[in-house]
């Protein structure tokens, strides 16, 4: 399962991970959205506070 992340700017990222795993990366142990950057092996970083939507992509 892949996940599409759409940022406030309209930029989209596709990750090869389920939505539930991506959402875990964006929150701390209390379930609060992280105020900082999350770094990905694909070579980009995302500030979870600027994510507009997270959706599963079925291919």
C-alpha positions in Angstrom: 0.0 0.0 0.0 1.2 3.5 -0.9 0.4 6.8 0.8 0.0 10.2 -0.9 0.9 13.2 1.3 -0.3 16.6 0.1 1.3 19.7 1.6 -0.3 23.2 2.2 1.7 24.4 -0.9 0.1 21.7 -3.1 3.3 19.6 -3.4 2.6 15.9 -3.3 4.7 13.1 -2.0 4.1 9.3 -2.5 5.5 6.9 0.1 5.7 3.2 -0.1 4.1 2.7 3.3 0.6 2.3 4.6 -1.3 5.4 5.8 -1.3 4.2 9.4 2.5 4.0 9.5 2.9 7.4 8.0 0.6 9.0 10.5 2.6 7.4 13.4 5.7 9.2 12.0 3.9 12.5 12.2 2.8 12.2 15.9 4.6 11.8 19.2 3.8 9.1 21.8 0.8 11.2 23.0 -0.7 11.5 19.5 0.2 15.2 19.2 1.5 16.3 15.8 5.2 16.9 15.8 6.4 20.5 15.5 9.5 19.9 13.5 10.7 17.9 10.5 10.3 14.2 9.7 13.2 13.0 7.5 12.6 10.2 4.9 15.2 7.9 3.3 14.0 9.1 -0.2 15.9 12.3 0.5 13.2 14.8 1.6 11.8 16.1 4.9 8.3 17.0 5.8 7.0 19.4 8.5 3.8 17.6 9.7 2.2 20.9 10.7 2.0 21.8 7.0 0.4 18.6 5.7 -3.0 19.2 4.1 -4.0 15.5 3.6 -2.8 12.0 3.9 -4.5 9.3 1.7 -4.0 5.7 0.7 -3.2 5.1 -3.0 -4.4 1.8 -4.5 -2.4 0.8 -7.6 
